[in-house]
Amino acid sequence: METGSNSEALNKNVAMSVRGGTGKKQGGVVGIVDPFVPKSEHNPRELRSWAKRTGFVSDYSGEAGTSGSQKFEALDKRGGGSSPKIEIDPVVGRTRQNEIETEAHGGATRGENGAVLDGRGRKEKDLNGNVNNGNGHGVSAVAPVTEEKEGEEGNGDVKVNVYPEGEVPTDGGCQGPMGLKLGLKENPGIVPLIYYGLQHYLSMAGSLVLIPLVMVPVMGGTDKDTATVISTILFLSGITTVLHSYFGTRLPLVQGSSFVYLAPALVIINAQEYRNLTEHKFRHIMRELQGAIIVGSVFQFILGFSGLMSVLLRLINPIVVAPTVAAVGLAFFSYGFPQAGTCPEITIPQIALVLVFTLYLRGISIFGRHLFRIYAVPLSLIIIWIYASFLTAGGAYNYKGCNPNIPTSNILLDACRKHAYTMKHCRTDVSNALSTAAWVRIPYPLQWGIPIFHFRTSIIMVIVSLVASVDSVGTYRATSLQVNSRSPTPGVVSRGIALEGFCSILAGLWGSGTGSTTLTENTHTIDITKVASRKVVVVGAAFLILFSLIGKVGALLASIPVALAASVLCFMWALTAALGLSNLQYSQSASFRNITIVGVSLFLGMSIPAYFQQYQAESSLILPSYLVPYAAASSGPFRSGIKQLDFAINALMSLNMVVTLLVAFLLDNTVPGSQEERGVYVWSRAQGIATDPSLQSEYSLPKKVVQCCCWFKCLGV
């Protein structure tokens, strides 16, 4: 019939252009364009993510007698119309030809403004969701096929499932930034910036402020010293986070005192020559830590700026990162509950409450916010802290004839001596930090004195800086997948490691007791808050600097009972271990090769340090049981006749994370395995990012900085 012939003529002339192709008008109808020529440099990951996002499932099969064209033809016979004849590439989920022939009933037509319409009169969209306005840009998406009722012949043959706009399948595919409330470069306005900035740092409160509560008392410091160190850490965290946001990787990563530096710091603090110090013990040990941190940070700075980190990245993969970061958290099992068990009436409820908030109430939304999941640590800490205050005021820790303000060494009554430890660690009114701290105090460099440099402690921190770099590489990779569609280049990673070294030098000069590095908890924070804006992190860092200048803020945090802080750290250390093991998702975690390497690395990382820690007969009589594992440096089995070298080797071999890194690094790079099996990190190429303006703006340095540092090509500038 004439109508049919007109329909066929129209079908032959209508075509969709692919990736900016232009069509020539022939009588008001777009002509057939040239064959599709793929880009020379394309990212297969983006194409696969389109298939994940749209729910497309290729029906390509090697079975005889089955093909996509036959199934569409079968559907055509049943539906009474011509369906799209599309040949789909089974790998990337795209059409092999750029021509999509359509029939009159289901085909594309022109709207008033020249927009391409589908059979229902709606504007068609390309593969990226952009409306095709008829200017030759965009690709016509596969038209949704009406679902057939059960019982009809051949139901389920067509495997096309287009998800509604904005919905993403949760089948494990890479979602990219689609699930985020705020992307990397988004600016929601001043009020949301302040809210999200404070939220971001409150969710990481445990990692930022609790480390001094562990270190300073062991160093012989007072409550005022603890408050000062907390204020210094807050100040440095704000400064280094701003620096990293503008001059580092430019990812929304919070910098601060990491648990990576806590164990080696405890090893140095418990050295034999410091145990008998009485006068200025805290300042002397702090200056020793400052010197070691500065030397280790200079090494990390050179490692990044020299470009050596780009070479080392080829040897750092998920099978190395996962057990190393997990060992950082597991290393404190001897400190966690042994310290928290002093006051089980407050520590067990604290652990239980943070787990309830994190796991059982994580799906509850209040005013559209998942408050329990985001503020699990600070909210549970405040509740149990108030509960402990009621116990203290109610006389739960009052013992007849005992005064909690009298040092244990001056207590004469044996009955009071055994309760002195409980009173000191459980009461909420023991600390005098609030009464002694000034309202305004500005942290300044060398506030504890001139750093002390020794070969033995410097060697320890040099190796620890390598562990911190491995930890940061894993965090960079995981965060880039959360925020961007492509990972940074090796040059950008080297730039981030170099800046971390510079920030740790600042930490050594100011005297925070630990180095500054990218916190492992960043990935967890972005996952629960769904906020990955760079501006949010910078605004939160500005508030952190402001709070650090108010001395009473640090004093209030220093007043947290030691046992309560230890119970929160039990959760934080467990979370660190879990986040470390989550890196295995980027490899074939079911592979026997991988699980053997991870298992052997973790076991030897726990067992070998235990061997070195058993050579401490004197230490077990002097130190508390939870500090004995950190005293192996002075009495370990390694004896070479050089005291400085003996101290360094015994200290390093008693650190779980160092041994785990050595074993995992050796096995992963010597045991045969394919790149897919090992989950080798694939970093972007500088040329690829240079051709993508959006990615270039995400990773590139500010223009003025680029002009000054254009010679550092190895740093991705």
KEMAR-278216 format. One line per 8 residues: number of its first residue (from 0); their letters; for each residue y, x, z of C-alpha. Coordinates in Angstrom, 1 decimal, always signed. Layout:
N
NUM> a> Y X Z; ...
***
This chain:
717
0> metgsnse> +0.0 +0.0 +0.0; +3.6 +1.0 -0.4; +4.2 +1.0 +3.3; +1.3 +3.5 +3.8; +2.6 +5.7 +1.1; +6.0 +5.8 +2.6; +4.4 +6.7 +6.0; +2.5 +9.5 +4.4
8> alnknvam> +5.6 +10.9 +2.7; +7.4 +10.8 +6.0; +4.6 +12.6 +7.8; +4.6 +15.4 +5.3; +8.4 +16.0 +5.7; +8.7 +15.8 +9.5; +8.0 +19.1 +11.4; +8.9 +20.7 +14.6
16> svrggtgk> +10.5 +24.2 +14.7; +9.2 +26.7 +17.1; +11.4 +29.1 +19.2; +14.7 +28.6 +17.5; +13.4 +28.0 +14.0; +15.8 +26.0 +11.8; +14.8 +23.3 +9.4; +16.5 +22.4 +6.1
24> kqggvvgi> +17.5 +18.8 +5.5; +16.0 +17.1 +2.5; +17.3 +13.6 +2.1; +18.1 +13.3 +5.7; +14.7 +14.5 +6.8; +13.9 +17.9 +8.3; +11.9 +20.0 +5.9; +8.8 +22.1 +6.6
32> vdpfvpks> +9.8 +25.4 +8.2; +8.2 +28.8 +7.7; +4.9 +29.6 +9.5; +5.2 +30.5 +13.2; +5.6 +34.3 +13.8; +5.0 +35.2 +17.5; +7.3 +37.5 +19.4; +6.2 +41.1 +19.4
40> ehnprelr> +6.6 +41.3 +23.1; +5.5 +38.1 +24.7; +4.2 +37.4 +28.2; +0.8 +35.7 +28.2; +1.3 +34.8 +31.8; +4.2 +32.5 +30.8; +2.0 +30.8 +28.2; -0.8 +30.2 +30.6
48> swakrtgf> +1.6 +28.9 +33.2; +2.7 +26.3 +30.6; -0.9 +25.1 +30.3; -1.1 +25.0 +34.1; +2.2 +23.1 +34.4; +1.4 +20.5 +31.8; -2.2 +20.1 +32.8; -3.4 +20.9 +29.3
56> vsdysgea> -7.2 +21.7 +29.1; -8.4 +23.1 +25.8; -11.5 +21.4 +24.5; -12.4 +24.4 +22.4; -16.1 +24.9 +22.6; -18.8 +26.9 +20.9; -21.2 +23.9 +20.9; -22.4 +22.7 +17.5
64> gtsgsqkf> -20.8 +19.6 +16.3; -18.0 +19.4 +18.8; -14.4 +20.2 +18.0; -11.0 +19.1 +18.9; -10.3 +17.7 +15.4; -13.4 +15.5 +15.5; -12.5 +14.1 +18.8; -9.0 +13.2 +17.7
72> ealdkrgg> -10.4 +11.6 +14.6; -12.8 +9.6 +16.7; -9.9 +8.4 +18.8; -8.0 +7.6 +15.6; -10.7 +5.3 +14.5; -10.8 +3.5 +17.8; -7.0 +3.2 +18.3; -6.2 +2.1 +14.7
80> gsspkiei> -3.6 +4.8 +14.0; -3.3 +8.4 +13.1; -3.2 +10.8 +16.1; -1.7 +14.2 +16.0; -3.9 +16.7 +14.1; -3.4 +19.8 +16.3; -5.3 +23.0 +16.3; -5.0 +24.5 +19.8
88> dpvvgrtr> -5.4 +28.2 +20.6; -8.0 +28.2 +23.4; -6.4 +31.2 +25.3; -2.7 +30.4 +25.6; -2.8 +26.7 +25.0; -0.3 +26.7 +22.1; -0.5 +25.3 +18.6; -1.6 +27.8 +16.0
96> qneietea> +0.6 +26.3 +13.3; +4.1 +25.2 +13.8; +3.6 +22.0 +11.8; +2.6 +18.8 +13.7; +1.8 +16.0 +11.3; +2.4 +12.5 +12.7; +1.8 +9.0 +11.5; +4.3 +6.3 +11.5
104> hggatrge> +3.1 +4.6 +14.6; +2.8 +7.6 +16.8; +5.0 +10.1 +14.9; +8.4 +11.5 +15.4; +11.5 +9.8 +14.0; +15.2 +10.4 +14.2; +17.6 +8.7 +16.7; +21.2 +8.0 +16.4
112> ngavldgr> +22.3 +11.5 +17.2; +19.6 +13.2 +15.2; +17.4 +13.6 +18.2; +13.7 +13.7 +17.6; +12.0 +10.6 +19.1; +8.4 +9.9 +19.7; +6.6 +6.7 +18.8; +8.0 +5.0 +21.9
120> grkekdln> +11.6 +5.8 +21.1; +11.9 +8.5 +23.7; +13.3 +12.0 +23.1; +10.6 +14.5 +22.7; +10.7 +17.7 +24.8; +9.6 +21.2 +24.0; +7.0 +23.2 +25.9; +9.6 +24.2 +28.5
128> gnvnngng> +10.7 +20.6 +29.1; +13.9 +20.9 +26.9; +14.8 +17.8 +24.8; +14.6 +18.4 +21.1; +17.9 +17.2 +19.7; +17.0 +17.7 +16.1; +18.8 +21.0 +15.7; +15.6 +22.9 +15.0
136> hgvsavap> +15.2 +24.3 +18.5; +12.2 +23.4 +20.7; +8.6 +22.4 +20.1; +7.2 +18.9 +20.2; +4.9 +18.5 +23.1; +1.5 +16.9 +22.7; +2.0 +13.1 +22.8; +0.3 +11.6 +25.9
144> vteekege> -2.8 +9.8 +25.0; -3.3 +6.4 +26.5; -6.1 +6.4 +29.0; -9.1 +4.3 +27.9; -10.7 +1.8 +30.2; -14.0 +2.5 +31.7; -16.8 +1.3 +29.6; -15.2 +2.0 +26.3
152> egngdvkv> -17.1 +4.2 +24.0; -16.3 +7.9 +24.2; -14.1 +7.8 +27.3; -13.2 +11.2 +28.6; -13.5 +13.0 +25.2; -9.8 +13.9 +24.9; -8.9 +16.5 +27.6; -5.2 +16.1 +27.6
160> nvypegev> -3.5 +15.5 +31.0; +0.3 +15.7 +31.0; +1.7 +15.8 +34.5; +4.8 +13.8 +35.3; +8.1 +15.8 +35.1; +8.6 +17.9 +38.1; +5.0 +17.8 +39.3; +2.9 +20.9 +39.3
168> ptdggcqg> -0.9 +20.9 +39.7; -2.1 +22.5 +42.9; -5.2 +24.1 +41.5; -4.3 +27.6 +42.4; -2.2 +28.3 +39.3; +1.0 +30.4 +39.6; +3.8 +28.0 +40.2; +6.6 +30.5 +40.2
176> pmglklgl> +9.9 +29.3 +41.5; +9.3 +25.6 +40.8; +8.4 +24.7 +44.3; +11.4 +26.3 +45.9; +14.4 +24.4 +47.3; +16.7 +27.3 +46.4; +16.0 +29.9 +43.7; +17.1 +33.5 +43.8
184> kenpgivp> +20.6 +33.1 +42.4; +21.4 +29.6 +43.6; +24.4 +28.9 +45.8; +24.2 +25.5 +47.5; +27.6 +25.6 +49.2; +29.0 +27.0 +52.4; +27.4 +24.6 +54.9; +23.9 +24.7 +53.4
192> liyyglqh> +24.2 +28.5 +53.2; +25.0 +28.7 +56.9; +22.1 +26.3 +57.8; +19.5 +28.0 +55.6; +20.7 +31.5 +56.7; +20.2 +30.7 +60.4; +16.9 +29.0 +59.6; +15.7 +32.0 +57.7
200> ylsmagsl> +16.2 +34.4 +60.6; +15.1 +32.0 +63.3; +11.8 +31.7 +61.6; +11.4 +35.5 +61.9; +12.8 +35.8 +65.5; +9.5 +37.2 +66.9; +9.5 +40.2 +64.6; +13.2 +41.0 +65.1
208> vliplvmv> +13.7 +41.0 +68.8; +10.4 +41.4 +70.6; +9.7 +45.1 +69.8; +12.2 +46.5 +72.4; +10.5 +44.4 +75.1; +7.4 +46.4 +74.5; +9.0 +49.9 +74.0; +11.9 +50.2 +76.4
216> pvmggtdk> +10.0 +49.5 +79.7; +7.4 +52.0 +78.7; +10.2 +54.6 +78.0; +11.6 +54.1 +81.5; +14.6 +52.1 +80.4; +16.5 +49.5 +82.4; +17.1 +45.9 +81.5; +20.6 +46.9 +80.3
224> dtatvist> +18.9 +49.5 +78.0; +16.7 +46.8 +76.6; +19.6 +44.6 +75.9; +21.4 +47.4 +74.1; +18.4 +48.3 +71.9; +18.0 +44.6 +70.9; +21.7 +44.4 +70.0; +21.3 +47.6 +68.0
232> ilflsgit> +18.3 +46.3 +66.1; +20.1 +43.0 +65.2; +23.1 +45.0 +64.0; +21.0 +47.3 +61.9; +18.9 +44.5 +60.5; +22.0 +42.7 +59.3; +23.5 +45.9 +57.7; +20.3 +47.0 +56.0
240> tvlhsyfg> +19.5 +43.5 +54.7; +22.9 +43.3 +53.0; +22.4 +46.8 +51.5; +18.9 +45.9 +50.2; +20.1 +42.6 +48.7; +22.7 +44.3 +46.6; +21.4 +47.8 +46.0; +17.6 +47.6 +46.6
248> trlplvqg> +15.1 +45.4 +44.8; +17.6 +42.6 +45.1; +14.8 +40.3 +46.3; +15.6 +38.0 +49.3; +13.9 +40.3 +51.8; +14.9 +40.7 +55.4; +14.9 +44.3 +56.7; +14.3 +45.2 +60.3
256> ssfvylap> +12.2 +47.0 +62.9; +8.7 +46.8 +61.7; +5.4 +46.8 +63.7; +4.4 +49.7 +61.4; +6.6 +52.0 +63.5; +5.6 +50.6 +66.9; +2.2 +52.2 +67.3; +3.4 +55.8 +66.4
264> alviinaq> +6.4 +55.3 +68.7; +4.1 +54.4 +71.6; +2.0 +57.5 +70.8; +5.1 +59.7 +71.1; +6.4 +57.9 +74.2; +3.1 +58.4 +76.0; +2.9 +62.2 +75.3; +1.8 +64.2 +78.4
272> eyrnlteh> +5.1 +66.1 +78.8; +7.1 +62.9 +79.1; +5.0 +61.3 +81.9; +6.6 +63.3 +84.7; +10.2 +62.9 +83.6; +12.3 +61.1 +86.1; +15.9 +61.8 +85.2; +17.2 +60.4 +81.9
280> kfrhimre> +13.6 +59.8 +80.7; +14.7 +56.9 +78.4; +17.4 +58.8 +76.7; +15.3 +61.9 +76.2; +12.4 +60.0 +74.6; +14.8 +57.9 +72.5; +16.4 +61.1 +71.1; +12.9 +62.4 +70.3
288> lqgaiivg> +12.2 +59.2 +68.4; +15.5 +59.4 +66.5; +14.8 +62.9 +65.2; +11.3 +62.0 +64.1; +12.5 +58.8 +62.3; +15.3 +60.7 +60.5; +12.9 +63.3 +59.1; +10.3 +60.7 +58.0
296> svfqfilg> +13.1 +58.6 +56.5; +14.5 +61.6 +54.5; +11.0 +62.0 +53.0; +10.8 +58.3 +52.1; +14.3 +58.6 +50.6; +13.3 +61.5 +48.4; +10.0 +59.8 +47.5; +12.0 +56.9 +46.0
304> fsglmsvl> +14.9 +58.6 +44.4; +12.8 +61.4 +42.8; +10.7 +58.8 +40.9; +7.5 +60.0 +42.6; +7.0 +56.5 +43.9; +6.6 +55.3 +40.4; +3.7 +57.6 +40.0; +2.2 +56.6 +43.3
312> lrlinpiv> +2.3 +53.0 +42.4; -0.5 +53.5 +39.9; -2.8 +54.3 +42.9; -1.6 +51.4 +45.2; -3.4 +48.2 +44.6; -4.3 +45.1 +46.6; -7.6 +46.7 +47.8; -5.4 +49.4 +49.4
320> vaptvaav> -2.6 +47.2 +50.7; -4.7 +44.4 +52.2; -6.7 +46.4 +54.9; -3.7 +48.7 +55.6; -1.4 +45.9 +56.5; -4.2 +44.1 +58.4; -4.8 +47.2 +60.4; -1.1 +47.2 +61.5
328> glaffsyg> -1.6 +43.9 +63.2; -5.1 +44.6 +64.6; -4.0 +47.9 +66.1; -2.4 +46.1 +69.1; -5.5 +44.1 +70.3; -5.6 +46.4 +73.3; -2.0 +45.5 +74.3; -1.8 +41.8 +73.4
336> fpqagtcp> -3.8 +39.7 +75.7; -4.3 +42.3 +78.4; -0.6 +42.2 +78.9; -0.3 +38.5 +78.5; -3.2 +37.8 +80.8; -1.1 +38.7 +83.8; +0.4 +35.2 +83.8; -2.2 +32.9 +82.1
344> eitipqia> -0.4 +29.8 +83.4; +2.5 +30.5 +80.9; +0.9 +32.7 +78.2; -2.1 +30.4 +77.4; +0.2 +27.4 +76.9; +2.5 +29.6 +74.8; -0.3 +30.6 +72.4; -1.7 +27.1 +72.3
352> lvlvftly> +1.8 +25.6 +71.6; +2.7 +27.9 +68.7; -0.7 +27.2 +67.2; -0.2 +23.5 +67.5; +3.2 +23.7 +65.8; +2.0 +26.1 +63.1; -1.3 +24.4 +62.2; -1.7 +20.9 +63.5
360> lrgisifg> +1.9 +19.7 +63.2; +2.9 +21.6 +60.1; +2.9 +18.5 +57.9; +5.1 +16.4 +60.1; +8.6 +16.0 +58.7; +11.7 +15.1 +60.8; +14.8 +14.2 +58.9; +13.2 +15.7 +55.8
368> rhlfriya> +12.6 +19.0 +57.5; +9.3 +20.5 +58.6; +10.8 +21.7 +61.9; +7.5 +22.5 +63.6; +6.3 +24.7 +60.8; +9.6 +26.5 +60.3; +10.6 +27.0 +63.9; +7.2 +27.3 +65.5
376> vplsliii> +7.9 +30.6 +67.3; +11.4 +30.1 +68.6; +10.8 +26.4 +69.5; +7.6 +27.1 +71.4; +9.2 +30.1 +73.1; +12.1 +28.1 +74.4; +9.8 +25.3 +75.7; +7.5 +27.6 +77.6
384> wiyasflt> +10.5 +29.7 +78.8; +12.0 +26.6 +80.4; +8.6 +25.8 +81.9; +8.3 +29.3 +83.3; +11.8 +28.9 +84.8; +10.6 +25.7 +86.6; +7.6 +27.6 +88.0; +9.8 +30.4 +89.2
392> aggaynyk> +12.3 +28.0 +90.8; +9.4 +26.0 +92.4; +8.1 +29.1 +94.2; +5.0 +29.7 +92.1; +5.6 +33.5 +92.2; +7.0 +33.7 +95.8; +4.8 +35.8 +98.1; +5.4 +36.0 +101.8
400> gcnpnipt> +7.3 +39.2 +102.7; +7.6 +40.3 +99.1; +10.8 +40.9 +97.2; +10.6 +41.1 +93.3; +13.7 +43.3 +93.1; +12.1 +46.2 +95.1; +10.4 +48.8 +92.9; +6.6 +49.0 +93.2
408> snilldac> +6.8 +52.6 +94.4; +8.9 +51.6 +97.4; +6.7 +48.7 +98.5; +4.9 +49.6 +101.7; +2.7 +46.5 +102.3; -0.5 +46.5 +100.3; -0.4 +42.7 +100.1; +2.9 +42.9 +98.3
416> rkhaytmk> +1.9 +45.8 +96.1; -0.8 +43.8 +94.3; +1.6 +41.0 +93.6; +4.5 +43.2 +92.5; +3.1 +43.5 +88.9; +2.8 +39.7 +88.6; +6.3 +39.1 +89.9; +7.8 +41.6 +87.5
424> hcrtdvsn> +6.0 +40.3 +84.4; +6.1 +36.5 +85.1; +9.3 +35.6 +86.9; +12.3 +34.6 +84.8; +14.9 +35.8 +87.2; +13.8 +39.4 +87.5; +15.9 +40.8 +84.7; +19.6 +41.7 +85.5
432> alstaawv> +20.5 +42.2 +81.9; +22.8 +39.1 +81.8; +24.8 +40.2 +84.8; +25.2 +43.8 +83.7; +25.8 +43.4 +79.9; +29.3 +43.3 +78.5; +30.5 +40.4 +76.5; +31.5 +42.5 +73.5
440> ripyplqw> +29.8 +45.8 +72.6; +29.7 +47.5 +69.2; +26.6 +49.6 +68.5; +27.6 +53.1 +67.3; +25.8 +56.2 +65.9; +24.4 +58.7 +68.4; +24.9 +56.3 +71.3; +22.0 +57.9 +73.1
448> gipifhfr> +22.9 +61.5 +72.3; +22.0 +64.1 +69.6; +18.6 +63.6 +68.1; +15.8 +66.1 +69.0; +13.7 +67.5 +66.1; +10.2 +68.7 +66.6; +7.6 +69.5 +64.0; +4.8 +67.5 +65.6
456> tsiimviv> +6.7 +64.2 +65.8; +8.3 +64.7 +62.4; +4.8 +65.0 +60.7; +3.7 +61.8 +62.4; +6.7 +59.8 +61.1; +6.4 +61.3 +57.6; +2.9 +59.9 +57.3; +4.0 +56.6 +58.8
464> slvasvds> +6.8 +56.3 +56.2; +4.0 +56.4 +53.6; +2.3 +53.5 +55.4; +5.6 +51.6 +55.5; +6.0 +52.2 +51.8; +2.6 +50.8 +51.0; +3.4 +47.7 +53.2; +6.7 +47.2 +51.3
472> vgtyrats> +5.0 +47.5 +47.9; +2.7 +44.6 +48.8; +5.6 +42.6 +50.0; +7.7 +43.3 +46.9; +4.8 +42.1 +44.7; +4.1 +39.0 +46.6; +7.7 +38.0 +46.9; +8.4 +38.5 +43.3
480> lqvnsrsp> +5.6 +36.1 +42.4; +7.1 +33.6 +44.8; +10.6 +33.9 +43.4; +10.4 +35.2 +39.8; +8.1 +34.7 +36.8; +7.8 +38.5 +36.4; +7.3 +41.4 +38.8; +9.9 +44.2 +39.1
488> tpgvvsrg> +9.6 +47.4 +37.2; +8.4 +50.6 +38.9; +11.9 +51.9 +38.8; +13.1 +48.8 +40.8; +10.3 +49.4 +43.4; +11.3 +53.1 +43.7; +14.9 +52.0 +44.2; +13.8 +49.7 +47.0
496> ialegfcs> +11.7 +52.4 +48.7; +14.6 +54.9 +48.4; +17.0 +52.4 +50.0; +14.5 +51.7 +52.8; +14.5 +55.4 +53.5; +18.3 +55.4 +53.7; +18.3 +52.4 +56.0; +15.7 +54.1 +58.3
504> ilaglwgs> +18.1 +57.1 +58.4; +20.7 +54.7 +59.7; +18.2 +53.4 +62.3; +17.5 +57.0 +63.4; +21.3 +57.7 +63.8; +22.0 +54.5 +65.7; +18.9 +54.8 +67.8; +16.8 +51.6 +67.5
512> gtgsttlt> +13.6 +53.3 +68.4; +11.9 +52.4 +65.1; +12.5 +52.8 +61.4; +13.9 +50.0 +59.2; +11.6 +48.6 +56.6; +10.8 +45.3 +54.7; +9.2 +42.9 +57.2; +5.8 +41.7 +56.2
520> enthtidi> +6.7 +38.2 +57.4; +9.1 +37.7 +54.5; +6.4 +36.1 +52.3; +5.5 +33.7 +55.1; +9.1 +32.7 +55.7; +9.8 +32.0 +52.1; +6.5 +30.0 +51.9; +7.4 +27.7 +54.8
528> tkvasrkv> +11.1 +27.3 +54.2; +11.0 +27.2 +50.4; +14.3 +29.0 +50.3; +14.6 +32.2 +48.3; +18.3 +32.5 +47.7; +19.8 +36.0 +47.9; +23.0 +34.5 +49.2; +21.2 +32.7 +52.0
536> vvvgaafl> +19.7 +36.0 +53.3; +23.1 +37.7 +53.1; +24.9 +35.0 +55.0; +22.2 +35.0 +57.7; +22.6 +38.8 +57.9; +26.3 +38.4 +58.5; +25.5 +36.1 +61.4; +23.0 +38.7 +62.7
544> ilfsligk> +25.8 +41.3 +62.7; +28.1 +38.9 +64.5; +25.5 +38.2 +67.2; +24.9 +41.9 +67.7; +28.5 +42.4 +68.7; +28.1 +39.8 +71.6; +26.5 +41.8 +74.3; +25.3 +38.7 +76.2
552> vgallasi> +23.1 +37.6 +73.2; +21.1 +40.8 +73.5; +21.0 +40.4 +77.3; +19.7 +36.9 +77.0; +16.9 +38.0 +74.7; +16.1 +40.9 +77.0; +15.5 +38.4 +79.9; +12.4 +37.0 +78.3
560> pvalaasv> +9.5 +37.7 +80.7; +7.3 +40.5 +79.5; +4.1 +38.4 +79.6; +5.7 +35.6 +77.6; +6.8 +38.1 +74.9; +3.3 +39.6 +74.8; +1.8 +36.1 +74.2; +4.2 +35.5 +71.3
568> lcfmwalt> +3.3 +38.9 +69.9; -0.4 +38.0 +70.0; +0.4 +35.4 +67.3; +2.8 +37.6 +65.4; +0.3 +40.5 +65.2; -2.5 +38.0 +64.1; -0.1 +36.7 +61.4; +0.6 +40.2 +60.2
576> aalglsnl> -3.2 +40.9 +59.8; -3.6 +37.6 +58.0; -0.7 +38.2 +55.6; -2.2 +41.6 +54.9; -5.6 +40.2 +54.0; -3.9 +37.6 +51.8; -3.2 +40.3 +49.3; -6.9 +40.1 +48.3
584> qysqsasf> -6.1 +37.0 +46.3; -4.7 +39.2 +43.6; -8.1 +40.8 +43.1; -11.6 +39.6 +42.7; -12.2 +39.0 +46.4; -15.8 +38.0 +45.9; -16.6 +41.4 +44.2; -19.2 +43.4 +46.2
592> rnitivgv> -17.2 +46.5 +45.4; -14.0 +45.1 +46.9; -15.4 +43.5 +50.0; -17.3 +46.7 +50.8; -14.2 +48.9 +50.5; -12.2 +46.5 +52.6; -14.9 +46.1 +55.3; -15.6 +49.9 +55.5
600> slflgmsi> -11.8 +50.7 +55.6; -11.2 +48.2 +58.4; -14.2 +49.2 +60.5; -13.6 +53.0 +60.2; -9.9 +52.3 +60.8; -10.9 +50.8 +64.1; -13.8 +53.0 +65.0; -12.5 +56.5 +64.2
608> payfqqyq> -9.3 +56.1 +66.3; -11.5 +54.8 +69.2; -13.4 +58.2 +69.0; -10.1 +60.1 +69.3; -8.9 +57.9 +72.1; -11.9 +58.5 +74.4; -10.8 +62.1 +75.2; -8.3 +61.1 +77.9
616> aesslilp> -9.8 +61.3 +81.4; -6.5 +62.1 +83.0; -4.6 +59.5 +81.1; -6.9 +56.7 +82.2; -5.9 +57.4 +85.8; -2.2 +57.5 +85.3; -1.4 +55.0 +82.5; -2.0 +51.3 +82.4
624> sylvpyaa> -5.1 +50.3 +80.5; -3.2 +48.8 +77.6; -1.4 +52.1 +77.0; -4.4 +54.4 +77.2; -5.2 +54.1 +73.4; -1.8 +55.6 +72.7; -2.2 +58.7 +74.8; -4.7 +60.5 +72.5
632> assgpfrs> -2.2 +62.8 +71.0; -2.1 +65.1 +74.1; -5.8 +65.2 +74.8; -7.6 +64.5 +71.5; -10.7 +66.4 +70.2; -8.9 +68.3 +67.5; -8.2 +71.9 +68.6; -6.8 +74.5 +66.2
640> gikqldfa> -4.9 +76.7 +68.7; -1.5 +75.4 +67.3; -0.2 +72.9 +69.8; +2.2 +71.3 +67.5; -0.5 +70.7 +64.8; -3.0 +69.6 +67.4; -0.6 +67.0 +68.7; +0.2 +65.7 +65.2
648> inalmsln> -3.5 +65.5 +64.0; -4.8 +63.8 +67.1; -1.9 +61.4 +67.0; -2.4 +60.4 +63.4; -6.2 +60.1 +63.7; -5.7 +57.7 +66.7; -3.5 +55.4 +64.6; -5.6 +52.6 +63.0
656> mvvtllva> -3.3 +51.9 +60.1; -3.3 +55.6 +59.0; -7.1 +56.0 +59.0; -7.5 +52.6 +57.2; -5.0 +53.7 +54.5; -6.8 +57.0 +54.0; -10.2 +55.4 +53.6; -9.1 +52.5 +51.4
664> flldntvp> -7.0 +54.8 +49.2; -9.8 +57.2 +48.7; -12.5 +54.6 +48.0; -10.4 +52.3 +45.7; -9.3 +55.2 +43.5; -12.8 +56.8 +43.2; -15.3 +53.9 +43.1; -15.5 +52.6 +39.5
672> gsqeergv> -14.2 +49.2 +38.8; -12.3 +47.3 +36.1; -8.6 +46.5 +36.4; -9.4 +42.8 +36.7; -11.8 +43.5 +39.5; -9.5 +45.7 +41.4; -6.5 +43.4 +40.8; -4.4 +46.3 +39.7
680> yvwsraqg> -0.7 +45.5 +40.1; +1.0 +45.0 +36.7; +4.6 +45.9 +37.0; +7.2 +44.9 +34.4; +8.5 +47.3 +31.8; +12.2 +48.2 +31.7; +12.3 +47.3 +28.0; +10.9 +43.8 +28.7
688> iatdpslq> +13.5 +43.1 +31.4; +16.3 +44.5 +29.3; +15.5 +41.8 +26.6; +15.5 +39.0 +29.2; +19.0 +38.3 +30.5; +17.8 +36.1 +33.3; +15.4 +38.7 +34.7; +17.9 +41.4 +34.1
696> seyslpkk> +20.5 +39.7 +36.3; +17.8 +39.3 +39.1; +16.8 +42.9 +39.3; +19.8 +44.9 +38.0; +22.4 +46.5 +40.2; +26.0 +45.2 +40.2; +27.9 +46.5 +37.2; +30.3 +48.8 +39.1
704> vvqcccwf> +27.3 +50.4 +40.8; +25.5 +50.9 +37.5; +28.5 +52.7 +36.1; +28.4 +55.1 +39.0; +24.6 +55.6 +39.0; +23.7 +55.3 +35.4; +22.0 +58.7 +35.5; +19.3 +57.4 +37.8
712> kclgv> +17.2 +56.0 +35.0; +14.0 +56.3 +37.1; +15.4 +53.7 +39.5; +15.8 +51.0 +37.0; +19.6 +50.9 +37.0
***
